[in-house]
Amino acid sequence: ISLSGTTIAISWPATANGFQLQEAVSLASPIQWHRLTSPIIVLDTVYQVILPAEHPTRFYRLRTP
């Protein structure tokens, strides 16, 4: 995960096929994970999602469906 100005880039290896990027606003139990619907960009050997950095704290994970 990297921050650039007002955007966050979340990247993972393109060899990790079949994963969904999910987010949660809190890690308090019970954690409610939601699938991100932002487009996934393919850059050579990585998948990447660009998100605005203006949201409050968010937690992210990759998960197989």
All heavy atoms as TSV, in Angstrom:
chain	resi	resn	atom	element	x	y	z
A	1	ILE	N	N	0.861	-1.168	0.000
A	1	ILE	CA	C	0.000	0.000	0.000
A	1	ILE	C	C	0.901	1.223	0.000
A	1	ILE	O	O	1.818	1.313	0.811
A	1	ILE	CB	C	-0.927	0.029	1.232
A	1	ILE	CG1	C	-1.855	-1.186	1.224
A	1	ILE	CG2	C	-1.726	1.320	1.268
A	1	ILE	CD1	C	-2.741	-1.299	2.457
A	2	SER	N	N	0.637	2.165	-0.915
A	2	SER	CA	C	1.441	3.378	-0.952
A	2	SER	C	C	0.544	4.602	-1.114
A	2	SER	O	O	-0.503	4.539	-1.752
A	2	SER	CB	C	2.475	3.311	-2.081
A	2	SER	OG	O	1.823	3.210	-3.332
A	3	LEU	N	N	0.971	5.695	-0.507
A	3	LEU	CA	C	0.244	6.952	-0.540
A	3	LEU	C	C	0.959	7.905	-1.475
A	3	LEU	O	O	2.175	8.063	-1.400
A	3	LEU	CB	C	0.172	7.547	0.867
A	3	LEU	CG	C	-0.471	8.922	1.011
A	3	LEU	CD1	C	-1.941	8.861	0.642
A	3	LEU	CD2	C	-0.306	9.425	2.434
A	4	SER	N	N	0.198	8.538	-2.380
A	4	SER	CA	C	0.770	9.520	-3.297
A	4	SER	C	C	-0.215	10.682	-3.407
A	4	SER	O	O	-1.253	10.550	-4.073
A	4	SER	CB	C	1.028	8.897	-4.662
A	4	SER	OG	O	1.517	9.875	-5.559
A	5	GLY	N	N	0.082	11.765	-2.734
A	5	GLY	CA	C	-0.815	12.918	-2.762
A	5	GLY	C	C	-2.149	12.586	-2.122
A	5	GLY	O	O	-2.220	12.269	-0.949
A	6	THR	N	N	-3.209	12.598	-2.917
A	6	THR	CA	C	-4.552	12.344	-2.398
A	6	THR	C	C	-5.077	10.968	-2.784
A	6	THR	O	O	-6.278	10.723	-2.727
A	6	THR	CB	C	-5.538	13.408	-2.901
A	6	THR	OG1	O	-5.569	13.359	-4.327
A	6	THR	CG2	C	-5.133	14.806	-2.432
A	7	THR	N	N	-4.179	10.072	-3.208
A	7	THR	CA	C	-4.608	8.720	-3.582
A	7	THR	C	C	-3.775	7.653	-2.883
A	7	THR	O	O	-2.628	7.879	-2.509
A	7	THR	CB	C	-4.524	8.481	-5.100
A	7	THR	OG1	O	-3.174	8.641	-5.522
A	7	THR	CG2	C	-5.419	9.424	-5.870
A	8	ILE	N	N	-4.394	6.494	-2.720
A	8	ILE	CA	C	-3.732	5.319	-2.164
A	8	ILE	C	C	-3.699	4.269	-3.267
A	8	ILE	O	O	-4.714	4.024	-3.926
A	8	ILE	CB	C	-4.513	4.747	-0.965
A	8	ILE	CG1	C	-4.556	5.754	0.172
A	8	ILE	CG2	C	-3.919	3.421	-0.500
A	8	ILE	CD1	C	-5.496	5.358	1.287
A	9	ALA	N	N	-2.549	3.657	-3.478
A	9	ALA	CA	C	-2.415	2.564	-4.433
A	9	ALA	C	C	-2.205	1.277	-3.648
A	9	ALA	O	O	-1.280	1.184	-2.832
A	9	ALA	CB	C	-1.250	2.803	-5.373
A	10	ILE	N	N	-3.073	0.305	-3.871
A	10	ILE	CA	C	-2.942	-1.006	-3.236
A	10	ILE	C	C	-2.559	-1.981	-4.336
A	10	ILE	O	O	-3.277	-2.113	-5.331
A	10	ILE	CB	C	-4.253	-1.438	-2.561
A	10	ILE	CG1	C	-4.653	-0.418	-1.495
A	10	ILE	CG2	C	-4.114	-2.835	-1.965
A	10	ILE	CD1	C	-6.002	-0.666	-0.875
A	11	SER	N	N	-1.419	-2.644	-4.173
A	11	SER	CA	C	-0.892	-3.534	-5.214
A	11	SER	C	C	-0.606	-4.910	-4.651
A	11	SER	O	O	-0.283	-5.051	-3.474
A	11	SER	CB	C	0.411	-2.960	-5.782
A	11	SER	OG	O	0.221	-1.650	-6.245
A	12	TRP	N	N	-0.713	-5.932	-5.525
A	12	TRP	CA	C	-0.343	-7.291	-5.157
A	12	TRP	C	C	0.099	-8.017	-6.416
A	12	TRP	O	O	-0.232	-7.608	-7.523
A	12	TRP	CB	C	-1.485	-8.009	-4.432
A	12	TRP	CG	C	-2.747	-8.205	-5.226
A	12	TRP	CD1	C	-3.101	-9.315	-5.926
A	12	TRP	CD2	C	-3.821	-7.279	-5.390
A	12	TRP	NE1	N	-4.328	-9.142	-6.513
A	12	TRP	CE2	C	-4.791	-7.901	-6.197
A	12	TRP	CE3	C	-4.068	-5.985	-4.944
A	12	TRP	CZ2	C	-5.970	-7.268	-6.570
A	12	TRP	CZ3	C	-5.239	-5.360	-5.316
A	12	TRP	CH2	C	-6.175	-6.005	-6.103
A	13	PRO	N	N	0.899	-9.085	-6.283
A	13	PRO	CA	C	1.452	-9.778	-7.446
A	13	PRO	C	C	0.352	-10.329	-8.368
A	13	PRO	O	O	-0.653	-10.861	-7.898
A	13	PRO	CB	C	2.262	-10.930	-6.852
A	13	PRO	CG	C	2.503	-10.556	-5.433
A	13	PRO	CD	C	1.346	-9.681	-5.020
A	14	ALA	N	N	0.572	-10.200	-9.665
A	14	ALA	CA	C	-0.381	-10.714	-10.650
A	14	ALA	C	C	-0.473	-12.240	-10.606
A	14	ALA	O	O	-1.435	-12.811	-11.100
A	14	ALA	CB	C	0.004	-10.244	-12.047
A	15	THR	N	N	0.496	-12.890	-9.987
A	15	THR	CA	C	0.440	-14.349	-9.848
A	15	THR	C	C	-0.590	-14.773	-8.803
A	15	THR	O	O	-0.935	-15.947	-8.718
A	15	THR	CB	C	1.817	-14.913	-9.460
A	15	THR	OG1	O	2.267	-14.263	-8.271
A	15	THR	CG2	C	2.833	-14.701	-10.584
A	16	ALA	N	N	-1.101	-13.823	-8.022
A	16	ALA	CA	C	-2.120	-14.114	-7.007
A	16	ALA	C	C	-3.503	-13.985	-7.650
A	16	ALA	O	O	-4.259	-13.069	-7.373
A	16	ALA	CB	C	-1.974	-13.174	-5.812
A	17	ASN	N	N	-3.815	-14.901	-8.545
A	17	ASN	CA	C	-5.096	-14.889	-9.260
A	17	ASN	C	C	-6.235	-15.307	-8.344
A	17	ASN	O	O	-6.057	-16.099	-7.431
A	17	ASN	CB	C	-5.047	-15.847	-10.456
A	17	ASN	CG	C	-4.130	-15.337	-11.532
A	17	ASN	OD1	O	-4.068	-14.143	-11.784
A	17	ASN	ND2	N	-3.408	-16.237	-12.181
A	18	GLY	N	N	-7.427	-14.773	-8.615
A	18	GLY	CA	C	-8.617	-15.219	-7.913
A	18	GLY	C	C	-8.848	-14.592	-6.557
A	18	GLY	O	O	-9.674	-15.066	-5.788
A	19	PHE	N	N	-8.148	-13.522	-6.231
A	19	PHE	CA	C	-8.343	-12.852	-4.944
A	19	PHE	C	C	-9.253	-11.646	-5.106
A	19	PHE	O	O	-9.276	-11.010	-6.149
A	19	PHE	CB	C	-7.010	-12.395	-4.349
A	19	PHE	CG	C	-6.192	-13.506	-3.767
A	19	PHE	CD1	C	-5.340	-14.247	-4.554
A	19	PHE	CD2	C	-6.284	-13.812	-2.419
A	19	PHE	CE1	C	-4.587	-15.275	-4.026
A	19	PHE	CE2	C	-5.534	-14.832	-1.871
A	19	PHE	CZ	C	-4.681	-15.570	-2.681
A	20	GLN	N	N	-9.996	-11.324	-4.050
A	20	GLN	CA	C	-10.802	-10.112	-3.974
A	20	GLN	C	C	-10.175	-9.181	-2.949
A	20	GLN	O	O	-9.721	-9.633	-1.904
A	20	GLN	CB	C	-12.219	-10.417	-3.489
A	20	GLN	CG	C	-13.071	-11.195	-4.400
A	20	GLN	CD	C	-14.452	-11.430	-3.770
A	20	GLN	OE1	O	-14.682	-11.160	-2.601
A	20	GLN	NE2	N	-15.359	-11.947	-4.568
A	21	LEU	N	N	-10.186	-7.896	-3.248
A	21	LEU	CA	C	-9.744	-6.906	-2.276
A	21	LEU	C	C	-10.963	-6.486	-1.463
A	21	LEU	O	O	-12.001	-6.125	-2.016
A	21	LEU	CB	C	-9.126	-5.700	-2.981
A	21	LEU	CG	C	-8.563	-4.612	-2.086
A	21	LEU	CD1	C	-7.445	-5.138	-1.195
A	21	LEU	CD2	C	-8.079	-3.443	-2.915
A	22	GLN	N	N	-10.844	-6.565	-0.142
A	22	GLN	CA	C	-11.942	-6.212	0.756
A	22	GLN	C	C	-11.482	-5.129	1.719
A	22	GLN	O	O	-10.292	-4.981	1.981
A	22	GLN	CB	C	-12.404	-7.434	1.549
A	22	GLN	CG	C	-12.945	-8.541	0.686
A	22	GLN	CD	C	-13.356	-9.753	1.499
A	22	GLN	OE1	O	-12.883	-9.972	2.601
A	22	GLN	NE2	N	-14.248	-10.555	0.940
A	23	GLU	N	N	-12.461	-4.375	2.238
A	23	GLU	CA	C	-12.145	-3.322	3.209
A	23	GLU	C	C	-13.090	-3.398	4.401
A	23	GLU	O	O	-14.202	-3.924	4.301
A	23	GLU	CB	C	-12.221	-1.939	2.571
A	23	GLU	CG	C	-13.616	-1.459	2.285
A	23	GLU	CD	C	-13.678	-0.017	1.808
A	23	GLU	OE1	O	-12.688	0.713	1.908
A	23	GLU	OE2	O	-14.752	0.371	1.327
A	24	ALA	N	N	-12.620	-2.864	5.521
A	24	ALA	CA	C	-13.422	-2.738	6.736
A	24	ALA	C	C	-13.105	-1.379	7.343
A	24	ALA	O	O	-11.992	-0.868	7.200
A	24	ALA	CB	C	-13.102	-3.855	7.724
A	25	VAL	N	N	-14.059	-0.804	8.039
A	25	VAL	CA	C	-13.832	0.496	8.680
A	25	VAL	C	C	-13.356	0.343	10.116
A	25	VAL	O	O	-12.889	1.294	10.724
A	25	VAL	CB	C	-15.092	1.389	8.621
A	25	VAL	CG1	C	-15.438	1.742	7.191
A	25	VAL	CG2	C	-16.266	0.734	9.306
A	26	SER	N	N	-13.452	-0.888	10.652
A	26	SER	CA	C	-13.029	-1.152	12.022
A	26	SER	C	C	-12.606	-2.610	12.144
A	26	SER	O	O	-13.118	-3.469	11.432
A	26	SER	CB	C	-14.183	-0.881	12.986
A	26	SER	OG	O	-13.863	-1.316	14.278
A	27	LEU	N	N	-11.697	-2.876	13.046
A	27	LEU	CA	C	-11.298	-4.259	13.312
A	27	LEU	C	C	-11.925	-4.773	14.604
A	27	LEU	O	O	-11.556	-5.829	15.099
A	27	LEU	CB	C	-9.769	-4.372	13.378
A	27	LEU	CG	C	-9.056	-4.076	12.057
A	27	LEU	CD1	C	-7.546	-4.213	12.232
A	27	LEU	CD2	C	-9.551	-4.977	10.954
A	28	ALA	N	N	-12.898	-4.023	15.125
A	28	ALA	CA	C	-13.628	-4.476	16.312
A	28	ALA	C	C	-14.563	-5.617	15.928
A	28	ALA	O	O	-15.150	-5.623	14.851
A	28	ALA	CB	C	-14.425	-3.328	16.910
A	29	SER	N	N	-14.693	-6.577	16.811
A	29	SER	CA	C	-15.521	-7.747	16.547
A	29	SER	C	C	-16.999	-7.391	16.634
A	29	SER	O	O	-17.387	-6.633	17.524
A	29	SER	CB	C	-15.188	-8.832	17.571
A	29	SER	OG	O	-15.886	-9.997	17.281
A	30	PRO	N	N	-17.826	-7.866	15.753
A	30	PRO	CA	C	-17.511	-8.663	14.576
A	30	PRO	C	C	-17.049	-7.756	13.425
A	30	PRO	O	O	-17.646	-6.715	13.174
A	30	PRO	CB	C	-18.841	-9.331	14.222
A	30	PRO	CG	C	-19.866	-8.345	14.670
A	30	PRO	CD	C	-19.266	-7.671	15.899
A	31	ILE	N	N	-15.991	-8.158	12.747
A	31	ILE	CA	C	-15.459	-7.376	11.631
A	31	ILE	C	C	-16.365	-7.568	10.421
A	31	ILE	O	O	-16.701	-8.690	10.066
A	31	ILE	CB	C	-14.019	-7.799	11.285
A	31	ILE	CG1	C	-13.122	-7.647	12.504
A	31	ILE	CG2	C	-13.489	-6.972	10.119
A	31	ILE	CD1	C	-11.744	-8.227	12.319
A	32	GLN	N	N	-16.749	-6.464	9.808
A	32	GLN	CA	C	-17.592	-6.525	8.622
A	32	GLN	C	C	-16.766	-6.130	7.403
A	32	GLN	O	O	-16.499	-4.954	7.170
A	32	GLN	CB	C	-18.801	-5.605	8.773
A	32	GLN	CG	C	-19.721	-6.046	9.871
A	32	GLN	CD	C	-20.958	-5.174	9.967
A	32	GLN	OE1	O	-21.204	-4.321	9.140
A	32	GLN	NE2	N	-21.750	-5.406	10.995
A	33	TRP	N	N	-16.337	-7.130	6.647
A	33	TRP	CA	C	-15.551	-6.921	5.440
A	33	TRP	C	C	-16.486	-6.716	4.253
A	33	TRP	O	O	-17.498	-7.393	4.137
A	33	TRP	CB	C	-14.633	-8.108	5.179
A	33	TRP	CG	C	-13.550	-8.233	6.198
A	33	TRP	CD1	C	-13.520	-9.083	7.258
A	33	TRP	CD2	C	-12.339	-7.483	6.263
A	33	TRP	NE1	N	-12.372	-8.904	7.984
A	33	TRP	CE2	C	-11.618	-7.934	7.389
A	33	TRP	CE3	C	-11.782	-6.479	5.483
A	33	TRP	CZ2	C	-10.377	-7.408	7.747
A	33	TRP	CZ3	C	-10.548	-5.953	5.834
A	33	TRP	CH2	C	-9.864	-6.414	6.950
A	34	HIS	N	N	-16.131	-5.782	3.375
A	34	HIS	CA	C	-16.913	-5.490	2.184
A	34	HIS	C	C	-16.001	-5.538	0.961
A	34	HIS	O	O	-14.879	-5.025	1.008
A	34	HIS	CB	C	-17.558	-4.100	2.272
A	34	HIS	CG	C	-18.435	-3.948	3.465
A	34	HIS	ND1	N	-19.721	-4.422	3.510
A	34	HIS	CD2	C	-18.204	-3.392	4.674
A	34	HIS	CE1	C	-20.248	-4.165	4.685
A	34	HIS	NE2	N	-19.341	-3.531	5.420
A	35	ARG	N	N	-16.495	-6.140	-0.097
A	35	ARG	CA	C	-15.724	-6.231	-1.341
A	35	ARG	C	C	-15.644	-4.851	-1.980
A	35	ARG	O	O	-16.640	-4.143	-2.097
A	35	ARG	CB	C	-16.405	-7.200	-2.299
A	35	ARG	CG	C	-15.656	-7.374	-3.572
A	35	ARG	CD	C	-16.333	-8.422	-4.429
A	35	ARG	NE	N	-15.570	-8.594	-5.640
A	35	ARG	CZ	C	-16.108	-8.795	-6.815
A	35	ARG	NH1	N	-17.417	-8.894	-6.940
A	35	ARG	NH2	N	-15.347	-8.930	-7.867
A	36	LEU	N	N	-14.443	-4.466	-2.395
A	36	LEU	CA	C	-14.268	-3.203	-3.103
A	36	LEU	C	C	-14.691	-3.393	-4.551
A	36	LEU	O	O	-14.374	-4.410	-5.170
A	36	LEU	CB	C	-12.803	-2.750	-3.060
A	36	LEU	CG	C	-12.347	-2.132	-1.758
A	36	LEU	CD1	C	-10.854	-1.875	-1.776
A	36	LEU	CD2	C	-13.068	-0.834	-1.504
A	37	THR	N	N	-15.376	-2.415	-5.088
A	37	THR	CA	C	-15.838	-2.507	-6.466
A	37	THR	C	C	-15.024	-1.619	-7.396
A	37	THR	O	O	-15.355	-1.483	-8.567
A	37	THR	CB	C	-17.328	-2.134	-6.570
A	37	THR	OG1	O	-17.509	-0.823	-6.038
A	37	THR	CG2	C	-18.193	-3.129	-5.797
A	38	SER	N	N	-13.968	-1.019	-6.890
A	38	SER	CA	C	-13.092	-0.176	-7.713
A	38	SER	C	C	-12.407	-1.031	-8.772
A	38	SER	O	O	-12.106	-2.199	-8.528
A	38	SER	CB	C	-12.034	0.501	-6.845
A	38	SER	OG	O	-12.646	1.280	-5.860
A	39	PRO	N	N	-12.158	-0.451	-9.952
A	39	PRO	CA	C	-11.523	-1.241	-11.014
A	39	PRO	C	C	-10.092	-1.655	-10.651
A	39	PRO	O	O	-9.363	-0.901	-10.012
A	39	PRO	CB	C	-11.528	-0.305	-12.221
A	39	PRO	CG	C	-11.757	1.055	-11.679
A	39	PRO	CD	C	-12.448	0.911	-10.358
A	40	ILE	N	N	-9.723	-2.852	-11.082
A	40	ILE	CA	C	-8.369	-3.373	-10.874
A	40	ILE	C	C	-7.579	-3.119	-12.150
A	40	ILE	O	O	-8.009	-3.482	-13.242
A	40	ILE	CB	C	-8.392	-4.871	-10.541
A	40	ILE	CG1	C	-9.140	-5.103	-9.233
A	40	ILE	CG2	C	-6.971	-5.429	-10.472
A	40	ILE	CD1	C	-9.354	-6.567	-8.901
A	41	ILE	N	N	-6.429	-2.491	-11.991
A	41	ILE	CA	C	-5.539	-2.189	-13.108
A	41	ILE	C	C	-4.451	-3.256	-13.145
A	41	ILE	O	O	-3.915	-3.633	-12.100
A	41	ILE	CB	C	-4.887	-0.798	-12.922
A	41	ILE	CG1	C	-5.963	0.284	-12.791
A	41	ILE	CG2	C	-3.925	-0.484	-14.051
A	41	ILE	CD1	C	-5.438	1.592	-12.242
A	42	VAL	N	N	-4.109	-3.747	-14.329
A	42	VAL	CA	C	-3.024	-4.715	-14.472
A	42	VAL	C	C	-1.802	-3.976	-15.010
A	42	VAL	O	O	-1.846	-3.386	-16.086
A	42	VAL	CB	C	-3.417	-5.865	-15.429
A	42	VAL	CG1	C	-2.272	-6.851	-15.563
A	42	VAL	CG2	C	-4.684	-6.545	-14.956
A	43	LEU	N	N	-0.726	-3.973	-14.223
A	43	LEU	CA	C	0.529	-3.319	-14.599
A	43	LEU	C	C	1.649	-4.349	-14.611
A	43	LEU	O	O	2.171	-4.704	-13.564
A	43	LEU	CB	C	0.879	-2.207	-13.601
A	43	LEU	CG	C	-0.127	-1.082	-13.419
A	43	LEU	CD1	C	0.258	-0.222	-12.232
A	43	LEU	CD2	C	-0.186	-0.243	-14.678
A	44	ASP	N	N	1.990	-4.851	-15.776
A	44	ASP	CA	C	3.044	-5.852	-15.920
A	44	ASP	C	C	2.868	-7.027	-14.962
A	44	ASP	O	O	2.122	-7.927	-15.240
A	44	ASP	CB	C	4.440	-5.228	-15.770
A	44	ASP	CG	C	4.762	-4.261	-16.897
A	44	ASP	OD1	O	4.338	-4.524	-18.042
A	44	ASP	OD2	O	5.417	-3.245	-16.638
A	45	THR	N	N	3.522	-6.975	-13.811
A	45	THR	CA	C	3.520	-8.121	-12.887
A	45	THR	C	C	2.690	-7.893	-11.631
A	45	THR	O	O	2.799	-8.669	-10.690
A	45	THR	CB	C	4.959	-8.473	-12.482
A	45	THR	OG1	O	5.528	-7.340	-11.807
A	45	THR	CG2	C	5.810	-8.830	-13.683
A	46	VAL	N	N	1.899	-6.818	-11.606
A	46	VAL	CA	C	1.083	-6.539	-10.418
A	46	VAL	C	C	-0.336	-6.128	-10.793
A	46	VAL	O	O	-0.588	-5.592	-11.862
A	46	VAL	CB	C	1.693	-5.428	-9.524
A	46	VAL	CG1	C	3.032	-5.819	-8.976
A	46	VAL	CG2	C	1.767	-4.114	-10.248
A	47	TYR	N	N	-1.262	-6.410	-9.868
A	47	TYR	CA	C	-2.601	-5.848	-9.910
A	47	TYR	C	C	-2.569	-4.623	-9.008
A	47	TYR	O	O	-1.877	-4.613	-7.986
A	47	TYR	CB	C	-3.637	-6.825	-9.366
A	47	TYR	CG	C	-3.866	-8.044	-10.213
A	47	TYR	CD1	C	-3.811	-9.303	-9.646
A	47	TYR	CD2	C	-4.157	-7.948	-11.569
A	47	TYR	CE1	C	-4.042	-10.444	-10.399
A	47	TYR	CE2	C	-4.387	-9.086	-12.330
A	47	TYR	CZ	C	-4.333	-10.321	-11.748
A	47	TYR	OH	O	-4.557	-11.441	-12.498
A	48	GLN	N	N	-3.368	-3.604	-9.353
A	48	GLN	CA	C	-3.372	-2.387	-8.547
A	48	GLN	C	C	-4.769	-1.772	-8.523
A	48	GLN	O	O	-5.471	-1.770	-9.533
A	48	GLN	CB	C	-2.373	-1.379	-9.105
A	48	GLN	CG	C	-2.174	-0.161	-8.250
A	48	GLN	CD	C	-1.096	0.737	-8.809
A	48	GLN	OE1	O	-1.284	1.344	-9.849
A	48	GLN	NE2	N	0.031	0.784	-8.121
A	49	VAL	N	N	-5.146	-1.247	-7.369
A	49	VAL	CA	C	-6.388	-0.500	-7.200
A	49	VAL	C	C	-6.002	0.873	-6.654
A	49	VAL	O	O	-5.213	0.973	-5.713
A	49	VAL	CB	C	-7.352	-1.219	-6.227
A	49	VAL	CG1	C	-8.564	-0.370	-5.938
A	49	VAL	CG2	C	-7.763	-2.562	-6.784
A	50	ILE	N	N	-6.555	1.916	-7.254
A	50	ILE	CA	C	-6.297	3.283	-6.812
A	50	ILE	C	C	-7.547	3.791	-6.091
A	50	ILE	O	O	-8.653	3.721	-6.623
A	50	ILE	CB	C	-5.979	4.213	-8.008
A	50	ILE	CG1	C	-4.839	3.652	-8.858
A	50	ILE	CG2	C	-5.697	5.632	-7.533
A	50	ILE	CD1	C	-3.506	3.599	-8.163
A	51	LEU	N	N	-7.359	4.301	-4.873
A	51	LEU	CA	C	-8.469	4.788	-4.054
A	51	LEU	C	C	-8.173	6.196	-3.549
A	51	LEU	O	O	-6.996	6.547	-3.356
A	51	LEU	CB	C	-8.671	3.867	-2.842
A	51	LEU	CG	C	-8.950	2.399	-3.145
A	51	LEU	CD1	C	-8.818	1.573	-1.882
A	51	LEU	CD2	C	-10.323	2.259	-3.754
A	52	PRO	N	N	-9.208	6.992	-3.292
A	52	PRO	CA	C	-8.964	8.311	-2.698
A	52	PRO	C	C	-8.490	8.167	-1.251
A	52	PRO	O	O	-8.967	7.299	-0.530
A	52	PRO	CB	C	-10.328	9.011	-2.775
A	52	PRO	CG	C	-11.329	7.918	-2.941
A	52	PRO	CD	C	-10.623	6.754	-3.574
A	53	ALA	N	N	-7.570	9.028	-0.852
A	53	ALA	CA	C	-7.022	8.967	0.511
A	53	ALA	C	C	-7.814	9.827	1.475
A	53	ALA	O	O	-7.448	9.943	2.639
A	53	ALA	CB	C	-5.560	9.404	0.498
A	54	GLU	N	N	-8.921	10.377	1.040
A	54	GLU	CA	C	-9.675	11.296	1.897
A	54	GLU	C	C	-10.643	10.603	2.839
A	54	GLU	O	O	-11.265	11.237	3.670
A	54	GLU	CB	C	-10.426	12.293	1.030
A	54	GLU	CG	C	-11.312	11.620	0.009
A	54	GLU	CD	C	-11.631	12.508	-1.187
A	54	GLU	OE1	O	-10.773	13.281	-1.604
A	54	GLU	OE2	O	-12.749	12.402	-1.680
A	55	HIS	N	N	-10.807	9.297	2.725
A	55	HIS	CA	C	-11.704	8.558	3.612
A	55	HIS	C	C	-11.082	8.431	4.999
A	55	HIS	O	O	-9.871	8.505	5.165
A	55	HIS	CB	C	-11.969	7.148	3.066
A	55	HIS	CG	C	-12.762	7.146	1.801
A	55	HIS	ND1	N	-14.061	7.566	1.730
A	55	HIS	CD2	C	-12.428	6.769	0.556
A	55	HIS	CE1	C	-14.494	7.451	0.492
A	55	HIS	NE2	N	-13.525	6.977	-0.246
A	56	PRO	N	N	-11.912	8.176	6.014
A	56	PRO	CA	C	-11.361	7.885	7.339
A	56	PRO	C	C	-10.586	6.569	7.304
A	56	PRO	O	O	-10.488	5.927	6.259
A	56	PRO	CB	C	-12.597	7.779	8.235
A	56	PRO	CG	C	-13.781	7.766	7.346
A	56	PRO	CD	C	-13.355	8.165	5.973
A	57	THR	N	N	-10.088	6.151	8.412
A	57	THR	CA	C	-9.282	4.928	8.495
A	57	THR	C	C	-10.005	3.751	7.864
A	57	THR	O	O	-11.192	3.532	8.104
A	57	THR	CB	C	-8.958	4.612	9.957
A	57	THR	OG1	O	-8.256	5.716	10.514
A	57	THR	CG2	C	-8.114	3.363	10.075
A	58	ARG	N	N	-9.268	2.979	7.065
A	58	ARG	CA	C	-9.786	1.770	6.429
A	58	ARG	C	C	-8.757	0.661	6.594
A	58	ARG	O	O	-7.557	0.908	6.681
A	58	ARG	CB	C	-10.018	1.980	4.929
A	58	ARG	CG	C	-11.033	3.045	4.601
A	58	ARG	CD	C	-12.413	2.460	4.619
A	58	ARG	NE	N	-13.359	3.342	3.970
A	58	ARG	CZ	C	-14.375	3.905	4.591
A	58	ARG	NH1	N	-14.569	3.696	5.855
A	58	ARG	NH2	N	-15.204	4.686	3.961
A	59	PHE	N	N	-9.234	-0.568	6.621
A	59	PHE	CA	C	-8.378	-1.746	6.705
A	59	PHE	C	C	-8.655	-2.580	5.461
A	59	PHE	O	O	-9.810	-2.676	5.029
A	59	PHE	CB	C	-8.683	-2.538	7.976
A	59	PHE	CG	C	-8.490	-1.714	9.215
A	59	PHE	CD1	C	-9.538	-0.997	9.773
A	59	PHE	CD2	C	-7.239	-1.630	9.815
A	59	PHE	CE1	C	-9.367	-0.221	10.891
A	59	PHE	CE2	C	-7.048	-0.862	10.953
A	59	PHE	CZ	C	-8.118	-0.146	11.488
A	60	TYR	N	N	-7.618	-3.184	4.900
A	60	TYR	CA	C	-7.763	-3.927	3.644
A	60	TYR	C	C	-7.209	-5.339	3.803
A	60	TYR	O	O	-6.284	-5.567	4.577
A	60	TYR	CB	C	-7.010	-3.197	2.511
A	60	TYR	CG	C	-7.528	-1.808	2.266
A	60	TYR	CD1	C	-6.918	-0.706	2.835
A	60	TYR	CD2	C	-8.654	-1.611	1.478
A	60	TYR	CE1	C	-7.402	0.567	2.617
A	60	TYR	CE2	C	-9.151	-0.334	1.263
A	60	TYR	CZ	C	-8.525	0.749	1.845
A	60	TYR	OH	O	-9.015	2.013	1.630
A	61	ARG	N	N	-7.781	-6.251	3.012
A	61	ARG	CA	C	-7.253	-7.607	2.960
A	61	ARG	C	C	-7.573	-8.202	1.587
A	61	ARG	O	O	-8.509	-7.787	0.906
A	61	ARG	CB	C	-7.842	-8.489	4.052
A	61	ARG	CG	C	-9.295	-8.881	3.815
A	61	ARG	CD	C	-9.779	-9.833	4.874
A	61	ARG	NE	N	-11.151	-10.256	4.622
A	61	ARG	CZ	C	-11.827	-11.082	5.392
A	61	ARG	NH1	N	-11.254	-11.566	6.484
A	61	ARG	NH2	N	-13.055	-11.432	5.092
A	62	LEU	N	N	-6.753	-9.180	1.195
A	62	LEU	CA	C	-7.027	-9.989	0.008
A	62	LEU	C	C	-7.616	-11.295	0.469
A	62	LEU	O	O	-7.121	-11.904	1.423
A	62	LEU	CB	C	-5.737	-10.258	-0.777
A	62	LEU	CG	C	-5.183	-9.103	-1.574
A	62	LEU	CD1	C	-3.832	-9.478	-2.156
A	62	LEU	CD2	C	-6.128	-8.677	-2.676
A	63	ARG	N	N	-8.652	-11.740	-0.206
A	63	ARG	CA	C	-9.302	-12.984	0.199
A	63	ARG	C	C	-9.782	-13.720	-1.032
A	63	ARG	O	O	-10.248	-13.115	-1.983
A	63	ARG	CB	C	-10.472	-12.662	1.107
A	63	ARG	CG	C	-11.143	-13.920	1.602
A	63	ARG	CD	C	-12.104	-13.605	2.685
A	63	ARG	NE	N	-12.794	-14.827	3.028
A	63	ARG	CZ	C	-12.812	-15.345	4.214
A	63	ARG	NH1	N	-12.199	-14.759	5.199
A	63	ARG	NH2	N	-13.461	-16.459	4.453
A	64	THR	N	N	-9.708	-15.042	-0.966
A	64	THR	CA	C	-10.249	-15.836	-2.070
A	64	THR	C	C	-11.762	-15.915	-1.892
A	64	THR	O	O	-12.247	-16.020	-0.776
A	64	THR	CB	C	-9.652	-17.250	-2.098
A	64	THR	OG1	O	-9.875	-17.861	-0.843
A	64	THR	CG2	C	-8.191	-17.235	-2.412
A	65	PRO	N	N	-12.504	-15.804	-2.996
A	65	PRO	CA	C	-13.973	-15.829	-2.881
A	65	PRO	C	C	-14.503	-17.190	-2.477
A	65	PRO	O	O	-13.882	-18.177	-2.492
A	65	PRO	CB	C	-14.450	-15.453	-4.280
A	65	PRO	CG	C	-13.275	-15.416	-5.165
A	65	PRO	CD	C	-12.053	-15.577	-4.327
